[in-house]
Amino acid sequence: MVTENRVADTWKAVLGKLQIQVTRPSYDTWLKGTVGLSCISGEMVIGVPNAFVAEMLDRRMHSLISKTLTDVLGKEHTLRFEITGSVSPAEHDDVESALSQPEERQPAQSMTIRGTRINPRYTFESFVVGKSNELAHAASLAVAESPGTSYNPLFIYSDVGLGKTHLLNSIGLRLSAKGLSLEYATTEEFTNGYIKAIREGKTDDFRDRYRSADILLLDDIQFIIGKEQTQEGFFHTFNSLHASSRQIVITCDRPATHLMLLEDRIRSRLTGGLVVDIQRPDLETRQAILGSKADAIGVHFPIEVLEFLAEKVDSNIRDLEGCLNRISAYTQLTSSRVSLEIAERCVNDILHLGGARKRVSEIEILETVCGYFAIDQASVKGKGRDKPTTLARQVAMYLLREESKLPLSAIGRFLGGKDHTTVLHAHQRISNQISSNSHLRKDLANLREELARL
């Protein structure tokens, strides 16, 4: 029998050798969160976080692990993978303080923090870490351990469905467990609350509510664009919290530097701390996410089904989860087992959609329009009324409204200080001509194709 310390050291040595034999994504996803549990009578028992990881290691890496273990111990041992549930790849990163933290207990139902409901499922333990999100995860964990110190504010940005809100909730849950007061809100809630406070003459109450919190968590800051009064309220709230070393965490669907229609004084404050992004997950991470979510809903998905979904659905995590839920619902309603054939049938329409299209910024839209019509940006933003310039300007206004969903007034300011009625007129004019003007219809199709390639 090998002592517990010897087992741990042996497995660390095995991991060290495996790390240089497999790709980094494979190591981080399948091996990094494992531990040596025991070594008795020629059998090495390895602890893994869930059944999916156990199956992947047993089916895909068994021979490599066995050979490496033999090299370390000098003789052959059998391998057995045991699900411990206490060690998760999501918690293994370079932040050493995280390793000493006890496992969070997940609440049985949603909890309310300062009037806003936080999803108890969105914990650090349930967040699957990969190459695409490891920095955002490590920064969020560091903030949850030491709020208001190094990374203040923390600004997290990504396309939709990649985990921004998950990390925001994780921070909130971890800090609320420490007894700190939180104010968690979407930008829409913040805006509506501020407008209501102005209307009812209760701006002091609104100010006190947000400025008395130890932590401010604000989701989707991009929706504050075009709302001057809300920006004013946010600016002073931010200053008050930051001056007293209260932690601020903000999420957005694009980098702060791309929020061109946001006031400069606010944009500079958003970039004054740590800015991190989340990219689309790679194949290995998508497989791990699918396995984790399959375990969470309690349905067995064969490896080949999870691999199929991971290869075909690369848009975002919400689409991955939606595919799992659809397949699970189908098999339950038809009393059938999950199979590759059923999976292909259930998600066929999603696969043909080709995933969500990347959001393009206002600058990218303007640059694309100007390049297409061979007209410089200064002319489009200016007051020229010649036919080519007018057409390019109206098309830019139309696409900015359709693609970015910005307020009319915000589009007007972006295009040289135009009045919102000018933007409305341009949008209506282009909309009315699309059905009858084949040349315009073709121009818009070409422009949208260019934007889709960005």
C-alpha positions in Angstrom: 0.0 0.0 0.0 1.3 3.4 -1.0 0.8 6.3 1.5 -1.6 9.1 0.7 1.3 11.6 0.3 3.1 9.2 -2.0 0.0 8.7 -4.1 -0.4 12.5 -4.5 3.3 12.9 -5.4 3.1 10.0 -7.9 0.1 11.4 -9.7 1.7 14.9 -9.8 4.7 13.3 -11.5 2.4 11.5 -14.0 0.6 14.7 -14.8 4.0 16.4 -15.3 4.9 13.9 -18.0 1.4 13.9 -19.6 1.5 17.7 -19.8 4.3 17.5 -22.4 2.7 14.7 -24.3 -0.8 16.1 -25.0 -2.0 19.5 -26.2 -2.6 22.2 -23.7 -6.4 22.3 -24.3 -6.6 18.5 -23.8 -4.5 18.7 -20.6 -6.4 21.7 -19.1 -9.8 20.2 -19.9 -9.4 16.5 -19.0 -6.3 16.1 -16.7 -5.7 19.3 -14.8 -8.6 18.8 -12.4 -7.7 15.2 -11.5 -6.1 13.9 -8.3 -4.4 10.6 -7.1 -6.6 9.0 -4.5 -5.0 5.6 -3.7 -2.7 2.9 -4.9 -3.4 -0.5 -3.5 -2.6 -4.0 -4.8 -1.5 -2.8 -8.2 -4.5 -0.5 -8.8 -4.2 3.3 -9.1 -7.4 5.2 -8.3 -7.7 8.6 -9.9 -10.3 11.2 -8.7 -12.2 13.0 -11.4 -14.9 15.7 -11.2 -17.7 14.0 -13.2 -18.7 10.9 -15.2 -18.0 12.6 -18.5 -14.4 13.2 -17.7 -14.1 9.7 -16.4 -15.5 8.3 -19.6 -13.3 10.5 -21.8 -10.1 9.5 -19.9 -11.0 5.8 -19.9 -11.9 5.7 -23.6 -9.4 8.1 -25.1 -6.4 8.4 -22.8 -6.3 5.2 -20.9 -3.3 3.6 -22.7 -1.3 6.9 -22.6 -1.9 7.4 -18.8 -1.2 3.7 -18.1 2.1 3.8 -19.9 3.1 7.1 -18.2 2.2 5.6 -14.8 4.4 2.6 -15.5 7.3 4.9 -16.4 6.9 6.7 -13.1 6.4 3.6 -10.8 8.6 1.2 -12.7 5.9 -1.5 -13.0 2.4 -1.8 -14.5 -0.7 -0.9 -12.6 -4.4 -1.0 -13.5 -6.3 2.3 -13.6 -9.7 3.2 -12.1 -11.3 6.6 -12.3 -13.5 7.5 -9.4 -15.9 10.4 -9.5 -15.2 12.7 -6.5 -17.3 15.7 -7.4 -15.1 17.9 -5.2 -12.4 18.7 -7.7 -13.5 20.7 -10.8 -11.4 21.9 -13.8 -13.2 25.2 -13.4 -11.4 25.8 -10.1 -7.9 24.9 -11.2 -6.1 28.0 -12.5 -3.1 30.1 -11.5 -4.8 32.0 -8.7 -3.3 30.2 -5.7 -5.8 31.6 -3.2 -8.6 29.7 -5.0 -7.0 26.4 -4.1 -7.5 26.9 -0.4 -11.1 27.9 -0.6 -13.8 25.3 0.6 -16.3 24.2 -1.9 -19.3 26.5 -2.2 -22.7 25.1 -1.3 -25.2 25.9 -4.0 -28.5 27.2 -2.7 -31.5 25.1 -3.5 -33.4 28.0 -5.0 -32.7 31.4 -6.4 -31.6 34.1 -3.9 -32.3 37.8 -3.7 -29.6 40.3 -3.3 -30.6 43.9 -2.8 -33.8 43.4 -4.8 -32.3 41.5 -7.7 -32.4 37.8 -8.2 -29.1 36.0 -8.8 -29.1 32.5 -10.4 -27.7 30.0 -7.9 -26.5 27.7 -10.7 -24.0 30.2 -11.9 -21.2 29.4 -9.5 -17.4 29.3 -10.0 -17.7 25.5 -9.6 -20.1 25.1 -12.5 -18.0 27.4 -14.8 -15.9 25.3 -17.2 -12.5 26.9 -17.8 -10.7 26.7 -21.1 -8.2 28.7 -23.1 -10.9 31.1 -24.3 -12.0 32.2 -20.9 -9.2 31.4 -18.4 -8.1 35.1 -17.9 -11.7 36.3 -17.3 -12.3 33.4 -14.9 -9.0 34.1 -13.0 -9.7 37.8 -12.8 -13.3 37.2 -11.5 -12.1 34.8 -8.9 -9.4 37.2 -7.8 -12.1 39.9 -7.4 -14.2 37.6 -5.4 -11.3 36.9 -3.1 -10.1 40.5 -2.6 -12.8 43.0 -3.8 -11.8 46.6 -4.3 -8.1 46.1 -4.6 -6.1 45.4 -7.8 -8.8 44.9 -10.4 -11.3 47.8 -9.9 -13.2 48.2 -12.0 -13.2 44.7 -13.7 -14.6 45.0 -17.2 -15.6 41.7 -18.9 -16.7 41.7 -22.6 -17.7 39.1 -25.1 -20.3 38.1 -27.7 -23.6 36.9 -26.3 -23.9 33.5 -24.6 -20.2 33.0 -23.7 -20.3 33.3 -19.9 -20.2 37.0 -18.9 -23.4 36.8 -16.8 -22.3 33.5 -15.3 -19.1 35.1 -13.9 -21.0 38.1 -12.7 -23.3 35.8 -10.7 -20.4 33.8 -9.5 -18.8 36.9 -8.0 -22.0 37.9 -6.4 -22.6 34.6 -4.8 -19.1 34.3 -3.5 -19.1 37.8 -2.0 -22.6 37.6 -0.6 -21.5 34.5 1.3 -18.9 36.7 2.9 -21.6 39.0 4.2 -20.9 41.9 1.9 -23.7 44.0 0.5 -24.2 43.8 -3.2 -26.2 45.7 -5.8 -26.6 43.5 -8.9 -28.6 45.0 -11.8 -28.8 44.9 -15.6 -28.3 48.2 -17.2 -32.0 48.2 -18.1 -32.9 47.8 -14.5 -30.5 50.6 -13.5 -31.9 52.9 -16.2 -35.6 52.2 -15.3 -34.8 52.7 -11.7 -33.1 56.0 -12.3 -35.9 57.3 -14.6 -38.5 56.3 -12.0 -36.5 58.0 -9.2 -36.4 61.3 -11.3 -40.2 61.0 -12.0 -41.1 60.5 -8.4 -38.6 62.9 -6.9 -36.7 60.1 -5.2 -33.2 60.5 -6.7 -31.7 60.6 -3.2 -33.1 57.2 -2.4 -31.7 55.9 -5.7 -28.3 57.3 -5.1 -28.2 55.9 -1.5 -29.3 52.5 -2.7 -26.4 52.1 -5.2 -23.7 54.1 -3.4 -24.2 52.3 0.0 -23.4 48.9 -1.5 -20.0 47.2 -1.0 -20.1 45.8 -4.6 -21.8 47.0 -7.8 -22.3 44.4 -10.5 -23.7 45.8 -13.7 -24.7 43.7 -16.7 -24.7 44.9 -20.3 -23.4 48.4 -20.0 -23.8 49.0 -23.8 -27.5 49.7 -23.2 -26.6 52.9 -21.4 -25.6 54.4 -24.8 -27.9 57.3 -25.9 -29.4 57.8 -22.4 -27.8 61.0 -21.2 -29.5 61.2 -17.8 -28.7 57.6 -17.0 -25.0 58.1 -17.9 -24.9 61.1 -15.6 -26.3 59.0 -12.7 -23.9 56.2 -13.5 -20.9 58.5 -13.7 -21.4 59.9 -10.2 -22.3 56.5 -8.7 -19.1 55.0 -10.2 -17.0 57.9 -8.8 -18.5 57.5 -5.3 -18.0 53.8 -5.2 -14.5 53.8 -6.7 -13.3 56.6 -4.4 -14.2 54.5 -1.4 -12.6 51.3 -2.8 -15.9 49.6 -3.4 -15.6 46.9 -6.1 -17.3 47.5 -9.5 -17.7 44.7 -12.1 -19.2 45.5 -15.5 -20.0 43.4 -18.5 -20.5 44.4 -22.1 -20.9 42.9 -25.6 -17.8 44.7 -27.0 -14.6 46.4 -25.8 -15.0 49.7 -23.9 -12.9 51.4 -26.6 -15.7 50.5 -29.1 -18.4 52.3 -27.2 -17.8 55.4 -29.3 -21.2 56.9 -28.4 -20.5 56.7 -24.7 -19.3 59.8 -22.9 -15.5 59.9 -22.9 -15.3 60.4 -19.1 -17.3 57.2 -18.6 -15.4 55.2 -21.2 -12.0 56.2 -19.6 -13.2 55.0 -16.2 -14.4 51.7 -17.6 -10.9 51.0 -18.9 -9.1 52.3 -15.8 -9.0 48.9 -14.1 -8.7 45.5 -15.7 -10.3 44.7 -19.1 -10.7 41.0 -20.0 -12.5 39.2 -22.8 -14.1 35.8 -23.4 -13.7 34.2 -26.8 -15.7 31.4 -28.3 -14.7 28.1 -26.6 -12.4 25.7 -28.5 -13.5 22.2 -29.3 -12.1 20.6 -26.1 -13.8 23.2 -23.9 -17.1 22.8 -25.7 -16.9 19.1 -25.0 -16.2 19.7 -21.3 -19.1 22.2 -21.1 -21.5 19.7 -22.7 -20.4 17.0 -20.3 -20.9 19.3 -17.3 -24.3 20.4 -18.4 -25.4 16.9 -19.3 -24.4 15.8 -15.7 -26.4 18.8 -14.4 -29.7 17.8 -16.1 -29.2 14.1 -15.1 -29.4 12.6 -18.6 -26.8 10.2 -20.0 -25.4 11.5 -23.4 -23.1 9.0 -25.2 -19.7 10.4 -26.0 -20.3 10.3 -29.7 -23.4 12.6 -29.3 -21.5 15.1 -27.2 -18.6 15.1 -29.7 -21.0 15.6 -32.5 -22.6 18.6 -30.9 -19.3 20.1 -29.9 -18.0 19.9 -33.5 -21.2 21.3 -35.1 -22.3 24.0 -32.6 -19.5 26.5 -32.1 -21.5 29.7 -31.8 -22.0 30.1 -28.0 -22.7 28.2 -24.8 -26.4 29.0 -24.9 -26.8 27.2 -28.2 -24.9 24.2 -26.8 -27.2 24.1 -23.8 -30.3 24.5 -26.0 -29.3 21.5 -28.0 -28.9 19.4 -24.9 -32.3 20.5 -23.6 -34.0 19.8 -26.9 -32.6 16.3 -27.2 -33.4 15.5 -23.5 -37.0 16.7 -23.9 -37.4 14.6 -27.1 -36.1 11.4 -25.5 -38.3 11.9 -22.4 -41.4 12.6 -24.4 -40.9 9.6 -26.8 -39.5 7.3 -24.1 -36.4 6.7 -26.2 -32.6 6.7 -25.5 -30.3 9.4 -26.6 -28.5 8.4 -29.8 -26.5 10.1 -32.5 -29.4 9.7 -35.0 -31.9 11.4 -32.6 -29.4 14.2 -31.9 -29.0 14.9 -35.5 -32.7 15.0 -36.0 -33.4 17.2 -33.0 -30.8 19.9 -33.8 -30.9 19.9 -37.6 -32.6 23.3 -37.8 -30.1 24.8 -35.4 -27.1 23.4 -37.3 -28.5 24.9 -40.6 -28.7 28.4 -39.0 -24.9 28.4 -38.8 -24.8 29.9 -35.3 -25.1 33.4 -34.1 -23.5 36.1 -36.2 -20.8 38.3 -34.6 -22.0 41.7 -33.6 -20.4 44.5 -35.7 -19.7 47.9 -34.2 -20.8 51.3 -35.3 -17.4 52.1 -36.7 -17.3 48.9 -38.7 -20.7 49.7 -40.2 -19.6 53.2 -41.2 -16.3 52.0 -42.6 -18.0 49.3 -44.6 -20.6 51.7 -46.1 -18.0 54.3 -46.9 -15.7 51.8 -48.6 -18.5 50.3 -50.6 -19.7 53.6 -52.0 -16.1 55.0 -52.2 -17.0 58.1 -50.0 -14.9 59.3 -47.1 -16.4 59.3 -43.6 -16.1 63.1 -43.2 -18.4 63.5 -46.2 -21.0 61.1 -44.7 -20.8 62.9 -41.4 -20.9 66.3 -43.1 -23.7 68.3 -44.7 -23.1 67.5 -48.4 -26.3 67.0 -50.3 -25.1 65.5 -53.6 -26.8 62.3 -54.6 -23.9 59.8 -53.9 -23.2 61.3 -50.5 -26.9 61.5 -49.5 -27.4 57.8 -50.5 -24.4 56.6 -48.5 -25.5 58.6 -45.5 -29.0 57.3 -45.6 -27.8 53.7 -46.0 -25.4 54.1 -43.1 -28.3 55.4 -40.9 -30.5 52.5 -42.0 -27.9 49.9 -41.3 -26.9 51.5 -38.0 -30.5 51.3 -36.9 -31.1 47.8 -38.2 -27.8 46.2 -37.2 -26.9 47.9 -33.9 -30.4 48.8 -32.6 -29.0 52.2 -31.4 -31.4 55.0 -30.5 -32.1 57.5 -33.3 -30.5 60.3 -31.3 -27.3 58.2 -30.7 -27.0 57.5 -34.5 -27.5 61.2 -35.2 -24.7 62.1 -32.9 -22.4 59.5 -34.3 -22.9 60.8 -37.8 -21.8 64.3 -37.1 -24.5 65.6 -34.8 -27.6 65.0 -37.0 -31.1 65.4 -35.5 -33.0 62.2 -34.6 -35.7 63.2 -37.1 -33.1 63.1 -39.9 -32.2 59.6 -39.0 -35.8 58.5 -38.8 -36.5 60.0 -42.2 -33.5 58.2 -43.7 -34.5 54.9 -42.2 -38.1 55.2 -43.5 -36.9 56.3 -46.9 -34.6 53.3 -47.3 -37.2 50.9 -45.9 -39.8 52.1 -48.4 -37.5 51.8 -51.4 -36.2 48.3 -50.7 -39.1 46.4 -52.3 -39.2 48.5 -55.5 -35.5 49.5 -56.0 -33.5 46.4 -57.1 -30.2 48.3 -57.2 -30.7 49.4 -53.6 -31.7 45.9 -52.5 -28.6 44.5 -54.1 -26.4 47.2 -52.4 -27.9 46.3 -49.0 -27.4 42.6 -49.6 -23.7 43.1 -50.5 -23.1 45.4 -47.5 -24.7 42.9 -45.1 -22.5 40.1 -46.6 -19.4 42.2 -46.0 -20.5 42.9 -42.5 -21.1 39.2 -41.9 -17.5 38.5 -42.9 -16.0 40.9 -40.3 
